[in-house]
Amino acid sequence: MNWKVNQKIFNALGIKNDILGVDVSADKIKTGNDILAQFYDMEYIYVPAKSYCVALVYATELAKDFGGNPVDYLADEDFLADDIHYVPYYQDPATYHRLLQNTTWHTSPMADKIREYYRKEILLEGFAHE
């Protein structure tokens, strides 16, 4: 099973919503933010921290489900192709390295929500398929 094909199928179904069910407006862009804290703040979601969170969860889940290393996925410029705030690994390796070393976010409320969406989008759970 190719995860990128599944992602395209899911997007073609036209049901794609924001992973966390919120639209992040232009006034919620913050630089120099604490990405780890964003995993626990479901009330004030801002970018690009949200994009880092989504990328980290997707990369770790893809590594578990399809093999490889999370960094391999994070290095793909098209990894989160529809996310204009996604920062590929090569543009910020220090932040990704720090976050991959810290496992506390794995059990955060945001990580759980992202995993739920990941299962629908990438594994096509909830859809009849043969």
Phi, psi and omega in degrees: 000131180260118185296327180291327176294315178300319180298318178294321177298312180300315180295324180293336179291343176074021181251008184296125174240170175299139183307319183260004178075022179226148172264133180260111183280168183301333180282358178253030175262123180229135175256158180064030184272167179270099184297321180300320179296328181297331178298339184250354182254093181272354181269320180242091182265132182223162179247152009274002182304318179301319181295321176298317181299312180299314181299316181297314180294313179301315182297318181290323179291319178298320179298322178290317186276330186236359180087175181092192183244141178308324181298326178301319179288317181296336181281347181284117181299333180264013184306306175245069190303329183267010180250106183290348180261359180295133178247114179296155183309315185296340179276341181207059184297327182298316180294313179298318179299314180300316182288325177290332178283335181265113184266003183297328183291343182302331182252017181283159178301320181293319179299320178298316179296318180294319178300320179300316179291319178305315181299324178287313186285315188265321181264355181054037177291141181093359178244141176285124175211156182247000000 
